[in-house]
Each structure stands twice: as structure tokens, then as C-alpha cells.
Amino acid sequence: MAAKEFSEEHVIPYYEGDMTNHITLEMLVNILVLASGDQNNQLGVDQSTVIDKYGLGWVVTSYSIKIKRLPKVDSKVEIFTKGTSFNKYFAFRQFWIKDLKGNVLVSADSIWVLMDEKTRRIAEIPQAVISPYGSQEVKRIPKLPRPLKIKGDAKIISKQYQVRYNDIDLNGHVNNTRYFDWMTDVLGMQFLNTHQPTQIDIRFEDEVRYGDIVESRVMISNLDDGSVQTVNDIQVANKTVTNATIVWKKLN
């Protein structure tokens, strides 16, 4: 059985955009997650149902995102998603964002797990939860690129943030999209107004909770093709909870 594909249209409102009139990375990932949640609802395995029945909640562990062109504010796009494969503990989901002419603007692969709401440990995926997606059961799901890590002697830029109430989602920890905000903000206005990401590989290692002080760190380097690579991490009490590699192109 082929994996069930879901799609929905979305208009980028002004509050999802930045000073360049394009959608922000945080909001880009938000609309991807929204589409996956809407598919969950359509299939009868929405988050609240899964929590109430099994005490489990979906959590993303990593993304690999390719960006050809970021959607602009006021543009209409169509978001596609499907859960293609799974094994005992992990589920693999793909996303695409297309313009109304069918051109792929963004594509993303992601890996998800079900977290026990009480123990905060990864749980086995119940067959009743995964079967509605038509995903293929496999021994090993596809691997995503592992982000680079900041070298101990590297020159870095860093900035601290305190986790606020509105950073927390219904799972009781920081919404993963907030990490994109922290990782980009540390780069500063001048860089963000003149560069756009083309490739993002991010891995979430641990949860961040209300009241934590997080430190966003970045190491910047120029690549041979003229693009810029940032190696980012988010730390709490000197422990890395998230790390990412982002490749940026300079805007004309």
C-alpha cells in the first residue's frame, strides 16, 4: 500500500515574514508541522487522541531541509506531506512546498518518535497509530545527514536567551521551531538581510524547559562556491541540546 499523501494551501501572512519579505525559518517549519498535524486529524490519529488513548506524543528528532526559494509574504503555496516508512521506534516523514505553478520551493525529510508523556522516554509505535498513514514497515529508516559540530578552538558568536512561557508547547517543552529563531537571531540583522538559507540539517538531542537559560552559538565559514556555512548549536548549562549546519547564499 502506498503512503497516503496530504496537501493543503497556505497564504503567507505578513506576520510569518521577515524584513526581506520572505517567510522566516521558524514559520517555514511551523507550516510544515501544521500540515502534518492536519493530516493526523484527517486520519483520526490527531495528537490529542494519541495522548488520551496511549499517553504518547509525536516529537521530531531531526530535519534535512533543501530550499530553492523561500516563499514571499502574501504568496499562496501548497504544502504536501506523507509518512513514507517506519520501524519499531522511528517514523520517516517527507514534506514539499510548491508554488501554484507546481514548482518545488522547499523539500524536507524528517524523523519522528513517539514520546511517553509521563516517563519522557521514546516508546514503541503502536500499529493502530501508524497504520492509517500507509507507511512501509522497514528494518531501517533512511538516515539524514548529521550536522557538523563546533570545534573547541573555533571563533564563535554567542547569545543567551531565557525560555519563556510562550516558547513551551503542549508537550511541556520548548517547541522545536523556536530553535530556528535562536539560531538565526545570533547572526544579526546585517547578515540575515543579505543571506538566505539553501540547506539545513538539524538534530534535536534533548528537551529544553521553561525557565532554562539557553546559549545560541555559531561558527561561520566561507565555502569555495561563494556560499556561507554556519555551524550552530544550542546549549543549556554547557550541554548541547541541538546542533545544526546551515548553508546560506548571498542575496542579489
Secondary structure in CASP SS format (residue, H / E / C, confidence):
PFRMAT SS
TARGET T0000
AUTHOR 0000-0000-0000
METHOD secondary structure of the structure
MODEL  1
M C 1.00
A C 1.00
A C 1.00
K C 1.00
E C 1.00
F E 1.00
S E 1.00
E E 1.00
E E 1.00
H E 1.00
V E 1.00
I C 1.00
P C 1.00
Y H 1.00
Y H 1.00
E H 1.00
G E 1.00
D C 1.00
M C 1.00
T C 1.00
N C 1.00
H E 1.00
I E 1.00
T C 1.00
L H 1.00
E H 1.00
M H 1.00
L H 1.00
V H 1.00
N H 1.00
I H 1.00
L H 1.00
V H 1.00
L H 1.00
A H 1.00
S H 1.00
G H 1.00
D H 1.00
Q H 1.00
N H 1.00
N H 1.00
Q H 1.00
L H 1.00
G C 1.00
V C 1.00
D C 1.00
Q H 1.00
S H 1.00
T H 1.00
V H 1.00
I H 1.00
D H 1.00
K H 1.00
Y H 1.00
G C 1.00
L E 1.00
G E 1.00
W E 1.00
V E 1.00
V E 1.00
T E 1.00
S E 1.00
Y E 1.00
S E 1.00
I E 1.00
K E 1.00
I E 1.00
K C 1.00
R C 1.00
L C 1.00
P C 1.00
K E 1.00
V C 1.00
D C 1.00
S C 1.00
K E 1.00
V E 1.00
E E 1.00
I E 1.00
F E 1.00
T E 1.00
K E 1.00
G E 1.00
T E 1.00
S E 1.00
F E 1.00
N C 1.00
K C 1.00
Y C 1.00
F C 1.00
A E 1.00
F E 1.00
R E 1.00
Q E 1.00
F E 1.00
W E 1.00
I E 1.00
K E 1.00
D E 1.00
L C 1.00
K C 1.00
G C 1.00
N C 1.00
V E 1.00
L E 1.00
V E 1.00
S E 1.00
A E 1.00
D E 1.00
S E 1.00
I E 1.00
W E 1.00
V E 1.00
L E 1.00
M E 1.00
D E 1.00
E C 1.00
K C 1.00
T C 1.00
R C 1.00
R C 1.00
I E 1.00
A E 1.00
E C 1.00
I C 1.00
P C 1.00
Q H 1.00
A H 1.00
V H 1.00
I H 1.00
S H 1.00
P H 1.00
Y H 1.00
G C 1.00
S C 1.00
Q E 1.00
E E 1.00
V C 1.00
K C 1.00
R C 1.00
I C 1.00
P C 1.00
K C 1.00
L C 1.00
P C 1.00
R C 1.00
P C 1.00
L C 1.00
K C 1.00
I C 1.00
K C 1.00
G C 1.00
D C 1.00
A C 1.00
K C 1.00
I C 1.00
I E 1.00
S E 1.00
K E 1.00
Q E 1.00
Y E 1.00
Q E 1.00
V C 1.00
R C 1.00
Y H 1.00
N H 1.00
D H 1.00
I E 1.00
D C 1.00
L C 1.00
N C 1.00
G C 1.00
H C 1.00
V E 1.00
N C 1.00
N C 1.00
T H 1.00
R H 1.00
Y H 1.00
F H 1.00
D H 1.00
W H 1.00
M H 1.00
T H 1.00
D H 1.00
V C 1.00
L C 1.00
G C 1.00
M H 1.00
Q H 1.00
F H 1.00
L H 1.00
N H 1.00
T H 1.00
H E 1.00
Q E 1.00
P E 1.00
T E 1.00
Q E 1.00
I E 1.00
D E 1.00
I E 1.00
R E 1.00
F E 1.00
E C 1.00
D C 1.00
E C 1.00
V C 1.00
R C 1.00
Y C 1.00
G C 1.00
D C 1.00
I E 1.00
V E 1.00
E E 1.00
S E 1.00
R E 1.00
V E 1.00
M E 1.00
I E 1.00
S E 1.00
N E 1.00
L C 1.00
D C 1.00
D C 1.00
G C 1.00
S C 1.00
V E 1.00
Q E 1.00
T E 1.00
V E 1.00
N E 1.00
D E 1.00
I E 1.00
Q E 1.00
V E 1.00
A C 1.00
N C 1.00
K E 1.00
T E 1.00
V E 1.00
T E 1.00
N E 1.00
A E 1.00
T E 1.00
I E 1.00
V E 1.00
W E 1.00
K E 1.00
K E 1.00
L C 1.00
N C 1.00
END
